[in-house]
């Protein structure tokens, strides 16, 4: 609902968050998928701020966002990847040496996708 308010109704993150004032203490913070203790607190308001910022910078446009492409590539069996900055920065599941039972890709599986998306550099930020 908050994202709708920001994207379609052109409300600010503050306005969208204010609409949830009676329920704000009921929302649990988001966290990463690791099993350890989360070192940060990310609440809906922060997501609203990020969305507003992305729209302001032109990183997200409701009119041009390709839902079918997003839904295709966000699936593990299709590469588990998403644009963070359209045309600039893409995040994806770390490749494996062999395809596993969950459908994770090998580096060779990603090559045609990256060529199609004009990815010219891959930087690995997790295990060597």
C-alpha positions in Angstrom: 0.0 0.0 0.0 2.8 2.4 0.9 4.6 1.7 -2.4 1.3 2.3 -4.3 1.0 5.6 -2.5 4.5 6.7 -3.6 4.4 5.3 -7.1 0.9 6.0 -8.2 -0.4 8.7 -5.9 2.9 10.5 -5.9 3.0 10.8 -2.1 6.3 11.2 -0.2 7.8 8.4 1.9 6.9 10.4 5.0 3.3 10.7 3.9 3.1 7.0 3.1 4.6 6.0 6.4 2.3 8.4 8.3 -0.7 6.5 6.9 0.5 3.5 8.9 1.0 5.3 12.1 -1.5 3.2 14.1 0.2 0.0 13.0 3.9 1.0 12.9 4.8 -0.8 16.1 3.3 -4.1 14.7 5.6 -4.4 11.7 8.8 -6.5 12.2 12.0 -5.2 10.7 13.3 -6.8 7.5 16.6 -8.7 7.7 18.9 -10.6 5.4 18.6 -14.3 4.9 21.5 -15.4 7.0 21.0 -17.4 10.2 23.1 -15.1 12.4 22.1 -12.0 14.4 21.0 -9.2 12.2 23.2 -6.1 12.6 20.8 -3.5 11.3 17.1 -2.5 11.5 15.4 -2.0 8.2 11.7 -1.1 8.6 9.0 -0.3 6.0 9.8 3.4 6.3 13.3 2.8 5.1 11.9 0.9 2.1 9.6 3.8 1.3 12.5 6.2 1.5 14.5 4.0 -0.9 11.7 3.8 -3.4 11.2 7.5 -3.3 14.9 8.0 -3.8 15.0 5.5 -6.7 12.1 7.3 -8.4 13.8 10.7 -7.9 17.0 9.4 -9.5 15.2 7.8 -12.4 16.1 4.2 -11.3 12.5 3.1 -11.2 9.8 4.1 -13.6 6.4 2.6 -13.3 5.6 3.2 -17.0 8.7 1.4 -18.3 9.4 -1.3 -15.7 9.3 -4.7 -17.5 7.4 -6.9 -15.1 7.7 -10.0 -17.3 11.5 -9.7 -17.4 11.7 -9.1 -13.7 9.5 -12.1 -12.9 11.4 -14.3 -15.3 14.9 -13.6 -14.0 14.1 -13.4 -10.3 13.4 -17.2 -10.4 16.4 -19.4 -9.4 15.9 -21.5 -12.4 16.4 -18.4 -14.6 19.5 -17.0 -12.9 18.1 -15.4 -9.8 19.1 -11.9 -10.9 17.7 -8.4 -10.7 18.8 -5.0 -11.8 19.8 -2.8 -8.9 20.5 0.2 -11.1 18.9 -0.4 -14.5 21.5 -0.8 -17.2 24.3 -0.2 -14.6 24.4 -2.7 -11.7 22.9 -6.2 -11.6 22.9 -8.5 -8.6 22.7 -12.3 -9.0 23.1 -15.5 -7.1 26.7 -16.6 -6.8 27.4 -19.2 -9.5 28.3 -22.7 -8.6 30.8 -25.0 -10.3 28.0 -27.4 -11.2 24.2 -27.0 -11.4 22.7 -28.1 -8.1 19.3 -29.4 -7.3 17.9 -25.9 -6.7 18.9 -24.9 -10.3 21.7 -22.5 -9.4 23.7 -21.5 -12.4 27.3 -22.1 -13.3 29.4 -19.2 -14.7 28.8 -20.6 -18.2 25.1 -20.4 -17.7 25.3 -16.7 -17.0 27.4 -15.8 -20.0 24.6 -15.6 -22.6 22.3 -13.7 -20.2 25.1 -11.2 -19.3 25.9 -10.7 -23.0 22.2 -10.0 -23.8 22.1 -7.5 -20.9 25.4 -5.8 -21.9 27.1 -6.8 -18.6 30.8 -6.2 -19.1 32.3 -6.7 -15.6 31.5 -9.2 -12.8 32.7 -8.4 -9.2 32.3 -11.2 -6.7 31.6 -9.8 -3.2 31.3 -13.1 -1.2 33.4 -16.2 -1.1 36.5 -16.2 -3.4 
